[in-house]
Amino acid sequence: MTQFNPEQYKAELAPLRSYQLDGVKWLLKNNKGILADDMGLGKTIQVLKSIQILFIQNEIKKVLVVCPVSLIKNWEDEIIKWCPELKFSRVSSNSSNIDTLKAIDSSNILITNYENIRSDPSLFEKFNFDLIVADEVHKIRKNQSKLSKSFEKIISKRFWALTGTPIENNIEDLIN
């Protein structure tokens, strides 16, 4: 990745608080990692601003966001609010393969839910995503689960995990 200079992205980073700016810097330095801020501290905006910068730098072209169904609308609203220039599409369980192909072709960000990954990973295995964002990633903490195995089949250069509860039961929750 090219060197990140926050001064160069003043307009994009203006709405961020200092700890959120630290999060953006950290994400941009790490191709894989867990952003485990407490709920309500702005993990989504940190990720979106990082994605925005990576698009500006031509570092990425296709992003897959995986989240619980209840958060899909939130992701859509946040993209519209903070990064309106980024195009996104939702892939639901009702989406056909053709609809998914069209969504991937016409969008920068593809948003889906964990159940879609679990039930039909082949749909997503066909594409090389530049970044996968897994929101509420504690849902894939069991490495032998069908969901975890499905995630392993999806190719990406970067993987950012988001959660407010990185450890639910014991330290082994972090391993996967």
Residue pairs with C-beta under 8 A, 6 or more apart in sequence:
1 28
1 29
1 54
1 57
1 59
2 57
2 59
4 25
4 28
4 29
4 53
6 13
6 21
6 25
9 53
9 56
12 49
12 52
12 53
12 56
13 21
13 24
13 49
15 45
15 82
16 24
16 42
16 45
16 46
16 49
17 42
19 37
19 41
20 41
20 42
20 45
20 46
20 49
23 35
23 37
23 42
23 43
23 46
24 46
24 49
24 50
24 53
26 33
26 35
27 33
27 35
27 46
27 47
27 50
27 160
28 50
28 53
28 54
30 160
31 157
31 158
31 159
32 158
32 159
32 160
33 160
33 161
34 137
34 160
34 161
34 162
34 163
34 166
34 174
35 43
35 46
35 47
35 160
35 161
35 162
35 163
36 162
36 163
36 164
36 166
37 43
37 46
37 164
38 164
39 164
43 135
43 162
43 164
44 74
44 75
44 78
44 135
44 162
45 78
45 82
47 133
47 160
47 162
48 78
48 79
48 82
48 83
48 86
49 82
49 83
50 160
51 60
51 63
51 83
51 86
51 109
51 131
51 133
52 82
52 83
52 85
52 86
54 60
54 130
54 131
55 61
55 86
55 108
59 130
60 130
60 131
60 157
60 158
61 108
61 130
62 104
62 108
62 110
62 127
62 128
62 129
62 130
62 131
63 108
63 109
63 110
63 129
63 130
63 131
63 132
63 133
64 109
64 110
64 112
64 124
64 127
64 129
64 131
64 132
64 133
64 154
64 156
65 75
65 109
65 110
65 111
65 112
65 132
65 133
65 135
66 112
66 113
66 114
66 117
66 132
66 133
66 134
66 135
67 75
67 111
67 113
67 114
67 134
67 135
67 136
68 113
68 114
68 135
68 136
68 139
69 113
69 115
71 135
71 136
72 90
72 111
72 112
72 113
75 88
75 111
75 135
76 88
76 90
76 111
79 86
79 88
79 109
86 108
86 109
87 106
87 107
87 108
87 109
88 107
88 108
88 109
88 110
88 111
89 102
89 103
89 104
89 106
89 107
89 109
89 110
89 111
90 103
90 111
90 112
91 99
91 100
91 103
91 110
91 111
91 112
91 116
91 123
92 112
92 113
92 116
93 113
93 115
93 116
93 119
95 103
97 123
100 123
103 110
104 110
104 127
110 129
112 124
114 139
114 140
114 147
116 123
116 124
117 124
117 147
117 150
117 151
117 154
118 146
118 147
118 150
121 150
121 151
121 153
121 154
124 153
124 154
125 153
125 154
125 155
127 154
127 155
128 155
128 156
128 157
129 154
129 155
129 156
129 157
130 156
130 157
130 158
131 156
131 157
131 158
131 159
131 160
132 151
132 154
132 156
132 158
132 159
132 160
133 160
133 162
134 140
134 151
134 159
134 160
134 161
134 162
135 162
135 163
136 162
136 163
137 161
137 162
137 163
138 163
138 165
138 166
138 168
138 173
139 147
140 147
140 148
140 151
140 176
141 148
141 168
141 173
141 176
142 148
142 176
143 175
143 176
148 176
166 173
166 174
167 173
167 174
